Amino acid sequence: MKIPVRFKLKNLEEAVRLNENEPGLKTLKYFHKTRDGKLILRKVMKRYIPPEITEAEKQGFSAPDASWFKGDSIDYVRRTLYNSNAQIYHFLDRHSVPKTR
């Protein structure tokens, strides 16, 4: 977060300024495929990764949703969370995790 924007984006004149307070769906208005972001990372990784990857368009990544936690996946999550020795309990209070099925 402390890195100046000029080191993150090549083309500052065309950088999209997103108004988070604007009502409605912003994806169609603001989303543009670009090869501009993560400039420092791209430059460093050029030494190690082929150009078809370092010069690729940015791709979105969705947050977890209900489809991630079905069938075998939810069984794995439950086994992990219900294990009283799970590492996550270094960060969470184990008594706060509901045991519902």
C-alpha positions in Angstrom: 0.0 0.0 0.0 2.9 2.3 0.6 4.4 1.9 -2.9 3.6 5.0 -5.1 1.1 4.3 -7.8 3.6 5.2 -10.6 5.5 2.0 -9.6 2.3 -0.1 -9.8 0.8 1.2 -13.1 2.5 2.1 -16.4 -0.2 4.2 -17.8 -1.5 6.6 -15.1 -3.4 8.8 -17.6 -5.7 5.9 -18.4 -6.1 4.6 -14.8 -9.7 4.1 -13.9 -11.0 6.0 -10.9 -13.7 3.9 -9.3 -16.4 5.7 -7.3 -17.3 3.1 -4.6 -20.3 5.3 -3.5 -21.9 5.2 -6.9 -25.1 3.1 -6.8 -25.6 0.1 -9.1 -23.4 -2.4 -10.9 -19.9 -0.9 -11.5 -18.4 -3.9 -13.3 -19.6 -3.1 -16.8 -18.7 0.6 -16.5 -15.3 0.3 -14.9 -13.9 -3.1 -15.9 -11.3 -3.0 -18.7 -8.9 -5.8 -19.5 -5.4 -4.5 -19.1 -1.8 -5.6 -18.8 -0.9 -2.6 -16.7 -1.3 -3.6 -13.1 1.4 -5.0 -10.7 4.2 -3.3 -12.6 7.0 -4.0 -10.1 6.0 -7.7 -9.8 5.8 -8.1 -13.6 9.3 -6.6 -14.0 10.9 -8.7 -11.4 9.2 -11.9 -12.5 10.3 -11.4 -16.2 13.6 -13.0 -15.2 11.9 -16.2 -14.0 8.6 -16.5 -15.9 7.8 -16.6 -19.6 6.4 -13.4 -21.2 3.0 -15.0 -22.0 2.5 -15.0 -18.2 4.2 -11.8 -17.1 2.5 -9.8 -19.9 -0.9 -11.5 -19.7 -4.1 -9.5 -19.0 -5.2 -9.3 -15.4 -7.7 -11.9 -14.4 -10.4 -11.6 -11.7 -10.8 -13.9 -8.8 -14.0 -14.4 -7.0 -14.4 -14.6 -3.3 -15.6 -17.9 -1.7 -19.3 -18.5 -2.1 -21.7 -21.3 -1.4 -20.5 -23.4 -4.3 -17.1 -23.7 -2.7 -18.6 -25.4 0.3 -20.6 -28.3 -1.0 -20.2 -32.0 -0.9 -16.6 -33.2 -0.2 -15.4 -29.6 0.3 -17.8 -28.8 3.2 -16.9 -32.2 4.8 -13.2 -31.2 4.7 -14.0 -27.7 6.1 -16.0 -29.3 9.0 -13.4 -31.8 9.8 -10.8 -29.1 9.9 -12.8 -26.6 12.0 -14.1 -29.3 14.4 -10.6 -30.6 15.1 -9.8 -29.1 18.5 -6.1 -29.0 17.6 -6.6 -27.1 14.3 -4.1 -24.3 13.8 -6.9 -21.8 13.1 -7.6 -21.8 16.9 -4.5 -19.8 17.4 -6.5 -17.0 15.8 -10.1 -17.9 16.6 -11.9 -18.8 19.9 -12.8 -22.4 19.4 -16.0 -22.0 21.5 -17.3 -19.3 19.1 -17.3 -21.7 16.1 -20.8 -23.2 15.8 -21.1 -27.0 15.6 -24.1 -27.0 13.4 -24.5 -29.4 10.5 
